Amino acid sequence: MIYSLLVLSSPASGHGARTAAAFARSLLARGHGLYRVFFLDAGTEAGSSIAVLPQDEPDRLQPWIDLAEQHGVELVLCISSALKRGMLDETEAQRHEKTGPTTHPAFIISGLGQLHDAAAHSDRLVTFGG
């Protein structure tokens, strides 16, 4: 079965993003496919490379990086949600004349069409947060 995930909640509030990453690892371990993870609204904060967390909290970024690097999972931040939160990749930083990117390179910034495409190419679209 092929899945795509929609992450709506910030990694700093609640467990939605962390649960989504654990769910993704679990479904891949069981032999299912993961087509794409789309981050919308506060969920885009999962791609932040500038967030500094207390030392006693689990790393919120590394589980997503591992999915991208080890399994080739595409991690997409919604462009309008990301820009509102200061989330910029290299292209957007240049376009808006900012000093540099604020997202980790494992994430790409794109439009809602990527969410529609994910739903069309997956057997299940599972939403986390809200």
N, C-alpha and C positions, 0 to 999 in steps of 0.2 A: 504494500500500500504506500502511496506517496502522500506526504503531508507538507503543508506550509503552515507557518505560525504567524500570528498577528500579535504583537506585544504593544499594549497600550499604557502600561503603568511604568512610572519611573523606578529605577533600581533603588532609589533612596526612600521610596514609600511603599511599604508592603513587600510581599514576596512574589508578585506576579512575574517579574522579569527573571528572578532566580528560578522559579518553578518552571518557566518556559525553557530555560537553558537545560535544566535537569530532564525535562520531558524530551527535549531534542536528543540529548545523549542516550536516553533510554530507548527511544524508538529506533535510533541508528544501531544500537547494540542488538536489537531484536530483528535486524535485517530489513527494516522499512526504509524508504527513501525520504529525504528532506529536501524539497525543492527550493524553498526560500523562507527567510525570516524577514518580515516587514515590521518596522517599528514606526508607530504613529503616535501623535500627541506627546505626552510626557515620556512615552517609551523610547523616544529618540535619544534620551539622555543616557541610554545604555552604551552608546557609541562614544561617549566623551573620553578623550585622552587627557584631559586636564583636571578631572575631578580627583581630589585627594581625600581618601577615606581614613577613618580612625584605624589604628593598627589592629584592634580587636575585632574588626568586621571582615567578613570574607570579601575577596576580590570580586567585584561585580563585572569587570571587563574581561578578565582572562577566560572564563568559560565560553564566551562568544568568540574570542580570538581562536581558541582551540578548535571550535566547531568549523570555523572558516579555514584554518590552516590544515587540520587533520582530515577533514571530510569534504572540503570544497564547498561548504554551505555559503550561499550568498546572503549577506546581511545588508538590508536596504533601509536607510532612514528616509522617511517622508520629507521631501524638500521644504514644504511650507512649515511643517512642525519643527523641523531641525533649525531652519533659519530664525524662527521666532525665539528659539532657545540658545542662539549663538553657536549652533553646531555647524561648522564649516569644514568641508574637505578642501584639498589644495585648490581645486578649480573654483569653488565658491569663494574661498578667501581671496583669490586673485580678482575674481569678478567684482567683488564688493570692496576691493582695495583695503583688505585687512592684513595684519602682519603675518598671519599664518593659519594653518588648519587647527581645528579644535577637536576633530574626530580621529579615531584610530584608523589607520589605513585598511584594516580588515573590513570596514564599513564603507558602503557607497551611498551617495545621496541621489535620490531619484524621485519621480512623481508617483501619484496614486495608480497610474497605469500598471506599475509593477505589482501592486496588490491584486488588481484585476487579473493580470497574467498568472500570478501565483494560484489564485482560486481556480482559474481555467485549467491549469496543468496539474492540479492535485486532486486526490480522492477526498481529502479532508483539509479544511482550513480551521485551525484551532486558535481561539482567542484567549489571551492572558491579560488580566487587569481590566480596568474599566472605569 
